[in-house]
Amino acid sequence: LNKNFLNLVFSNIIYESSFFLVLNKPFGLLSQSTFKEKNMLDIIRLYYRTQIDLVHRLDKFSTGCLIFSKNYFFLKLFFKFFLIGNIEKIYYTIIKGVFFGSLIFTFFLLCNGNTIYKKKYFSLLHIKAIHCFGKNTLIQVKLYTGKKHQIRLCCVYFKYSIIGEQYYFFGKKIKNFKNKNSFFLHARSLKFILFGKKIYFIKASFDYYFCFFVFFLIYNSNNK
């Protein structure tokens, strides 16, 4: 494996114990793969040479907190935590559109390709506006469910689109910004309690492209 790739993965470990570790997943890397493409799980297993398993997944173009268990007991424990909602998951994303305030969205969607139907897909999210930059908004999303692409589907269903989204998209792509190095959806933090005692609050820093794009939006909104 390429040395730069190894450095990229292991320089992004943000928490490690004897039982699990959390990485700040870089943009463009798969969480795991059934093919021969480079992915986070294979490289972690190669390095530790122990029973490392992926607790949950992030999309290839998402960034942020990603948990790996170091034994089967903690794998089952984290699976249970995610299933019953014992892990507080906070995401940040930048959407195309103006959004104000704070809302809890409960919705049922069935996705077939990039077609969305209001049926059979339950998801619960708490969405909070952080800052508006002209016609774009930085939002915080708290997840209460763990469904595939739920933030992306929720945004497009309510006629918003995550900046950098290539699959589910509503409206026109943003002008004057040709960067293809990021999809602006970041798993910012995880919070949970183990064995009724220790509280874990793990936070992943934003990557360069996310920060750069925020400054780009600030500059554009101040010069109009």
KOLNUPA-99489 format. One line per 2 residues: their letters; for each residue x, y, z of C-alpha. Coordinates in steps of 0.001 Angstrom, whole numbers, plus 500000, padded with zeros to 6 digits. Example, Ala and Ser with C-alpha at 12.3 -4.5 7.8 and 13.67 -1.06 7.14 Angstrom:
# residues 2
AS> 512300,495500,507800; 513670,498940,507140
# end
This chain:
# residues 224
LN> 500000,500000,500000; 501101,503548,499241
KN> 502876,505193,502205; 500966,508452,501702
FL> 497708,506526,501843; 498738,504873,505117
NL> 499696,508247,506584; 496384,509720,505460
VF> 494446,507007,507297; 496423,506824,510539
SN> 496972,510550,510925; 493183,510799,511175
II> 492729,508610,514257; 490976,510903,516756
YE> 490300,508419,519560; 491611,504975,520438
SS> 491126,502603,523371; 491632,498878,523925
FF> 488086,498260,522677; 487453,500587,519752
LV> 488874,503435,517709; 487375,506404,515878
LN> 488780,507929,512704; 488038,511203,510997
KP> 487306,509636,507623; 488910,511548,504746
FG> 487001,512505,501628; 487010,510013,498765
LL> 487793,506805,500669; 485325,503956,500995
SQ> 484463,502781,504502; 484652,499220,503184
ST> 484534,497488,499827; 483708,494094,498353
FK> 486063,494889,495456; 489782,495685,495378
EK> 489371,499424,495798; 491296,500979,498699
NM> 489104,501280,501772; 489337,502119,505450
LD> 488486,498698,506877; 491100,496736,504916
II> 493949,499049,505839; 492977,499119,509521
RL> 492817,495325,509597; 496172,495032,507846
YY> 497838,497277,510421; 496299,495879,513621
RT> 496125,492224,512510; 493322,491637,515036
QI> 489569,491335,514922; 488818,494838,513654
DL> 485311,495458,512364; 483458,498444,510999
VH> 480594,499504,513271; 478835,501768,510755
RL> 479536,503337,507378; 479903,506748,505816
DK> 479485,507448,502106; 482658,507591,500051
FS> 482430,511365,499688; 481367,512114,503267
TG> 483879,512899,506023; 483964,512645,509808
CL> 483553,510222,512706; 483787,506543,511815
IF> 483891,503833,514522; 485825,500550,514381
SK> 485473,497881,517071; 488446,495820,518236
NY> 486477,492774,519350; 483172,491052,518720
FF> 481646,492119,522052; 482013,495818,521272
LK> 480882,495282,517693; 477573,493854,518973
LF> 477335,496561,521640; 477737,499399,519131
FK> 475302,497738,516723; 472754,497729,519539
FF> 473528,501370,520407; 472918,502452,516812
LI> 469768,500351,516568; 468096,501780,519694
GN> 469453,505311,519312; 471928,505338,522205
IE> 474510,507213,520148; 473980,510912,519538
KI> 475090,511681,515969; 475629,515254,514818
YY> 476331,516134,511183; 477089,519444,509494
TI> 476348,520161,505875; 475987,523098,503479
IK> 472818,523208,501437; 471723,525146,498382
GV> 468804,527252,499611; 467815,529490,502503
FF> 466800,527734,505708; 466005,529444,509017
GS> 465306,528211,512513; 465115,524687,513791
LI> 462774,521880,512728; 462281,518211,513448
FT> 461464,516308,510275; 459698,512965,510392
FF> 459174,511527,506953; 458500,508358,505025
LL> 460381,507892,501779; 461049,505088,499384
CN> 464035,505677,497147; 464418,503897,493829
GN> 467578,505131,492123; 467340,508901,492318
TI> 463526,508886,492294; 461889,509646,495622
YK> 458448,508542,496740; 456652,509447,499948
KK> 456270,505893,501206; 457744,503203,503489
YF> 460952,504929,504583; 460836,506284,508140
SL> 463481,508747,509222; 463701,511246,512062
LH> 466067,514221,511976; 466453,517476,513854
IK> 467728,520170,511499; 469043,523495,512788
AI> 470258,526458,510727; 473705,527679,511793
HC> 474352,530471,509287; 473038,531692,505931
FG> 475459,532765,503209; 473293,534446,500606
KN> 471312,531601,499055; 473217,528849,500868
TL> 472916,527658,504455; 475206,525847,506883
IQ> 473006,523466,508892; 473441,521074,511799
VK> 471620,517743,511643; 470976,515489,514631
LY> 470029,511951,513619; 467610,509807,515577
TG> 467471,507011,512994; 470132,505286,510909
KK> 468754,504982,507404; 470800,505024,504213
HQ> 471263,508516,502722; 468632,509948,505076
IR> 470140,513442,505259; 470584,513629,501501
LC> 467075,512340,500827; 465526,514636,503407
CV> 467217,517693,501900; 466171,516982,498339
YF> 462645,516006,499334; 462181,519403,500962
KY> 463679,521055,497862; 467195,521640,499150
SI> 470434,520067,497915; 473731,519424,499647
IG> 476521,521328,497892; 478623,518806,495999
EQ> 475745,516343,495677; 475920,514485,492379
YY> 473198,511878,492800; 470194,513463,494520
FF> 469992,517065,493360; 467359,519792,493379
GK> 467862,523029,491417; 470981,524350,489729
KI> 474554,523713,490758; 476381,526575,492405
KN> 478247,528867,490012; 481876,530020,490170
FK> 483006,527103,492315; 484571,524256,490361
NK> 486136,522303,493239; 485347,518590,492917
NS> 487324,517534,495976; 484561,517492,498509
FF> 480977,516635,499198; 479925,518886,502027
LH> 478495,516401,504505; 480537,515946,507670
AR> 479901,513579,510619; 480942,516122,513242
SL> 480490,514292,516551; 479401,511181,518430
KF> 478241,511016,522038; 477488,507860,524020
IL> 477825,506257,527456; 479523,502909,528064
FG> 478438,500656,530925; 476405,503461,532507
KK> 479545,505283,533586; 481934,506980,531193
IY> 480581,509561,528762; 482357,509662,525413
FI> 482126,512816,523319; 484230,512488,520174
KA> 484496,515303,517668; 486005,515285,514168
SF> 487481,518481,512759; 486282,519775,509390
DY> 488519,519055,506448; 490307,521711,504404
YF> 487751,521808,501603; 484796,522247,503939
CF> 486497,525177,505690; 487649,526683,502402
FV> 484144,526529,500986; 482689,528305,504033
FF> 485207,531117,503518; 484328,531129,499828
LI> 480641,531609,500699; 481425,534336,503234
YN> 483522,536188,500656; 480817,535907,497989
SN> 478000,536995,500300; 480012,540017,501496
NK> 480849,541143,497979; 477393,541246,496458
# end
